[in-house]
């Protein structure tokens, strides 16, 4: 049962990540490989506030969201000038810089040793610890975030974003401020990624930079590629499939050492096959071209 | 002062390694427009193939090196045939090719991990013999790296500008369709490009492997550096990649000198961001008209 809870909690975290990345990739049409950077920045800002300054969870979460959204400007403003392959390279550059900073800025982040002893979040008298409570808490947070994102996608904001994805020039001709929309999208997605980061930090009670590598970004992006982009069900299915699939390997009796590699091989393979045969993913609306 | 010169020299030698990978990367990217990240997979794969032949099977260098280069070329060609060609037939964009390329890189690296384990391996036991120039020291492999780079670069440039093959390559860079219409077998040329590009990458992998050893994750940072070098040198200019690579190598050694070795990877990405923003055509590139420039 605890195992089951753990899987659900991880799925919840990844659903928040994939849905928020979907705002950039599926709605905005900008393939970005830096979501793990936002996820990491959020986790680190919140964790440092809680561990070093003794803040409680909620204010730390708020500052993490706002801080990550502001830091997203560093990538979103320059990226307005880049398109296609160059945009991907630029976002990879940002991702790598963030990872190197987290890893080497040892005075602040303790680098490769990571930060341990992160306090469990508590609200009034209720302390969120133990798997069942975390299951309830993370599911609640996931639902709140998803509601926000669904609302955003159905709002005029989401429709404008879609129109920019389909035809930037036409959207500009209708008087939409395209750079502003792109910047806002990045800030929103980064904010949601920070929520996921805080959930991860609070749940694991330990973070280190290796959870926020470029490969993690590719992993989150592949959820969208595999599940499908541009709607709600695609990224959700992608997150569920990619979290559950490797666990199934365990039931096949594969030793842990091989299972970790096998999991990566499977998702690499799934990515290649879906890009080849079904560019819109399993359940997506938007076809990558 | 001596430390500075020594670091500068080391940086230059590193730059030569990057340049070998970057020349291969630029050859592929300029002619096919694909950001071939599976190049990192080819790099790691050939390092391990060489490890198997040279260290485990004790084959002499003269057999192990050509064998590895050949296998790398075959792998590169296979990647094109299996991965990129079908995507191109479907008129998919280079973005999708790049993503599947990343997927393939993940697969190759994890297969290597399964067979050889995650830990790093040393190809040559013991210390390499060193040569002194004045106060500066270089080991044998570093000298070999320098010599290889000079030879490869000379042959590369001469081929590119003084042979029929070079004309075809430059034509393929400018317009692959028109090249095919003029009766050149563009498909064969494409296979050749992937083969040579992968062999150059394997050469760099072998030389660095002999110098500092190998582990399954060596490929990606070198390949990203190569991609950055290509952009810094100028897209569309084949030799620009080598210039960019040497520049990054030297800048990295300056970072080691002034800060610490931990920040040396940071240099690559700062160079990338600065060039993308301030000089997207690169050091040697010409600023084309907007519609010719493609994505930048």
HADDOCK unambig.tbl for C-alpha pairs under 7 A between the chains (distance, minus, plus):
assign (segid A and resid 78 and name CA) (segid B and resid 277 and name CA) 6.88 0.50 0.50
assign (segid A and resid 82 and name CA) (segid B and resid 296 and name CA) 5.80 0.50 0.50
assign (segid A and resid 83 and name CA) (segid B and resid 295 and name CA) 5.42 0.50 0.50
assign (segid A and resid 83 and name CA) (segid B and resid 296 and name CA) 6.47 0.50 0.50
assign (segid A and resid 84 and name CA) (segid B and resid 95 and name CA) 6.66 0.50 0.50
assign (segid A and resid 84 and name CA) (segid B and resid 295 and name CA) 6.16 0.50 0.50
assign (segid A and resid 85 and name CA) (segid B and resid 95 and name CA) 6.06 0.50 0.50
assign (segid A and resid 86 and name CA) (segid B and resid 295 and name CA) 6.95 0.50 0.50
assign (segid A and resid 86 and name CA) (segid B and resid 296 and name CA) 6.90 0.50 0.50
assign (segid A and resid 90 and name CA) (segid B and resid 273 and name CA) 6.47 0.50 0.50
assign (segid A and resid 93 and name CA) (segid B and resid 269 and name CA) 5.17 0.50 0.50
assign (segid A and resid 97 and name CA) (segid B and resid 266 and name CA) 6.08 0.50 0.50
assign (segid A and resid 97 and name CA) (segid B and resid 269 and name CA) 6.64 0.50 0.50
assign (segid A and resid 100 and name CA) (segid B and resid 266 and name CA) 6.77 0.50 0.50
assign (segid A and resid 104 and name CA) (segid B and resid 262 and name CA) 6.45 0.50 0.50
assign (segid A and resid 258 and name CA) (segid B and resid 114 and name CA) 6.29 0.50 0.50
assign (segid A and resid 261 and name CA) (segid B and resid 110 and name CA) 5.20 0.50 0.50
assign (segid A and resid 261 and name CA) (segid B and resid 114 and name CA) 6.70 0.50 0.50
assign (segid A and resid 264 and name CA) (segid B and resid 106 and name CA) 6.68 0.50 0.50
assign (segid A and resid 264 and name CA) (segid B and resid 107 and name CA) 6.87 0.50 0.50
assign (segid A and resid 264 and name CA) (segid B and resid 110 and name CA) 6.88 0.50 0.50
assign (segid A and resid 265 and name CA) (segid B and resid 106 and name CA) 6.55 0.50 0.50
assign (segid A and resid 265 and name CA) (segid B and resid 107 and name CA) 4.64 0.50 0.50
assign (segid A and resid 265 and name CA) (segid B and resid 110 and name CA) 6.32 0.50 0.50
assign (segid A and resid 268 and name CA) (segid B and resid 103 and name CA) 4.23 0.50 0.50
assign (segid A and resid 268 and name CA) (segid B and resid 104 and name CA) 6.25 0.50 0.50
assign (segid A and resid 268 and name CA) (segid B and resid 106 and name CA) 5.88 0.50 0.50
assign (segid A and resid 268 and name CA) (segid B and resid 107 and name CA) 5.73 0.50 0.50
assign (segid A and resid 269 and name CA) (segid B and resid 103 and name CA) 6.60 0.50 0.50
assign (segid A and resid 271 and name CA) (segid B and resid 100 and name CA) 6.66 0.50 0.50
assign (segid A and resid 271 and name CA) (segid B and resid 103 and name CA) 6.15 0.50 0.50
assign (segid A and resid 272 and name CA) (segid B and resid 100 and name CA) 4.91 0.50 0.50
assign (segid A and resid 272 and name CA) (segid B and resid 103 and name CA) 6.07 0.50 0.50
assign (segid A and resid 275 and name CA) (segid B and resid 96 and name CA) 6.76 0.50 0.50
assign (segid A and resid 275 and name CA) (segid B and resid 100 and name CA) 6.98 0.50 0.50
assign (segid A and resid 276 and name CA) (segid B and resid 87 and name CA) 6.54 0.50 0.50
assign (segid A and resid 289 and name CA) (segid B and resid 92 and name CA) 5.64 0.50 0.50
assign (segid A and resid 289 and name CA) (segid B and resid 93 and name CA) 5.49 0.50 0.50
